[in-house]
Amino acid sequence: MAALHQEGRESVSSVENEIIDYVRSFNRFYTRRIGLLEEGHLGSGYTLAEARVLYELAARSAGSTAGVSQKLLVEELNIDPGYLSRIIKKQEAQGLVRKVRSEQDGRRIELFLSPAGRDVAAMLGGASQRDIGLMLHPLGSRDREILVNAMRTIEHLLNSASVSAETDTPSPALTENPMLLQD
């Protein structure tokens, strides 16, 4: 993230402060709404980062006997390698994660969830499903569809250079769903 701050300094001045303020306001709203600032993620004793590592290990090992490298997690989560190492060390001490030297490459350490780690990951996944379901329950099916399409649009726009700064042309995702262009 620090690199992002350094690289983006020149372009920040070209973005209207009102837009930046709104994005920051939305970020505060959403993190509060889904409880990311609570002491334990999803009412557990785990931080968001610890829960996310367990989730990634569970998701990547589902139906596979292969382990996951710390390097892959660092890249995928955009997490500091030292911070990830401390999380893994803590989870290993808790009996949630096992480290195994790769049979193919003796220099590589693979990470695996223990049965207890799989149980915790499943508990956290179930709690997340429940909480998101409760949040979405009051919305009608059309509103849920609008919400999910807006999320897809946000993801698309932030994952690609989909709007040309020179022409200010909306990306195809927006032009295909004009409802998202409305205020």
N, C-alpha and C positions, 0 to 999 in steps of 0.2 A: 504494500500500500504506500510505503514511503516513496518508492520509485514513481508511483502514480502521481503523488503530490509534486515531485520535482519536475517530471515531464510535462505536467498539465499547467504549470504556472503561467506560461505565456498565453495559453488559450482561455484561461479563466476570465481574463479581462474582456474577452469577446462574448462571453455568455452573460446574459442579463442577470443582474443580482436578484431580481424578482423571481426568476426561474430557479436559481440556486436556492433561494430562501424557501420556495415551495417544496423542492425536492427534499431539503433538509427537514422541513416540517413534516412531510409525509413519512420520512424515515423515522422520525421520533414517534409519530402516531402509530406506525405499524409495529415497531419494536415494542412499544407499550401494549398494543392490542394483542399481540401474540405472546406476551410475557417474557420477552428475552432479557429483561432487566431484573427479573426475579432472582433471588439468591440461588436457588437450585432449578435447573432447567426442567420443566414439566413436573415440578414438585418433587424432583429427585434430589439426590445429593451430588449430582454431576453438573459441571458447568456446561454451557452450550458447546464449547470446543471439545470437551471430553465426550459428550453425547454424540457429537458429529463424527468423531473418530470411530466410536463404536458402530454407528450407523454405516459408515463407509466400509468398515471391515466386514460387517454383516452382509451388506449389499453386494460387495465384490466377491465374497466367498460363497454366496448362495449357489448351490449346485456345482461347486467347484472344489477341487482338492488343493488348488494353488493358493499360496499365501500372497500377501500384499506387501510391497516394499514401502519403507518409510519415504523414500524418494518420490514415489508415485503420489503418496498422500500429501507431501509438501507441495507438489506441483498442482494437484487437483484442488486442494483446499486453500492454496495461496497462504500457507501458514509458515511461520518462522521455524526452521529446522530444529533449533534449540528448544523452542516451546513444545513442538511435537514430541521431541525426545523425552521431555519431562512428563508429558501426558502419558506416553507409552510406558515409561518407567513406573509411574504411579499405577496405571492399569495392570501392569504386569505384577506388581506387588499385591494388588487386590485380587489377583487370580483371574482377571478378565481377559488378558491377552497373553499369548505365548510367542516367544521369538524362536525361530528355527533357522539354522544355517541352510541355505539353498543347496540342494544336491547337484544342480546344474552349474552353479557358480558359487564356490566356497566363500567368496568375498561378500556375497549378498545375504542379508538377513531378511527372512520373510516373517510377516506378522499373521497370526491366526487368533481368532476368538476361541476362548475355552468354552466349555459348556455353560459355565456361569456367565461368561461374557455374552454368549448368544441369548441367554435368558434376560440379561439386563437390556441388551439391544432390542429384544422383542417387547419387553415391558415399556421401554421408551417409545418404540414405534407405535405401540397400542395407545399410549397416552397422547401422543401427537395426533394420531387418527381421531381419537375421541375429542380432543380440544378443537381441532379444525372443524370437525363435524358439528360441534356445538356452536361454533362461530358462524358457520354457514347455514345452519338449520333455519334461522328466521328469514332467510332470503328465499324468494320464489325461484323456480327453475330458470326463468328468463334472467333474473338478476344474477344468479350463479353463473350462467353462461356469459353474461357481460363481464363479470368479474374475472373469470378464467381467461377470456379473450384479452382483456386489458393486461393481465399478468403475462400472457404470451407475448403481447406487443412490447411490454417493458423489457422482457427478457431478450427478445429479438433486437430491439433498438440498442440495448446496452452491450450485447454480444457482438455487434457488427457495426461497421461504419455505414449504416443504412440510410443516413440522411446526409446529403451533400451540403457542406457548409456554404459553398459558393452559390448553389441554386436554391437551397432550402426546399428541396423536393422531398415530399414524404416517401417513406419506404413503401414497397409493395404491400407489406402487412397492414399498413394504415389505409392505403387506397382500396384494398380488397374489403375492408371493414370500415366504411365511412362513419359508422356509429361512434367509433373510437375518436374521431376527429372533433366531435361535438363537445361543447363545454357542459 
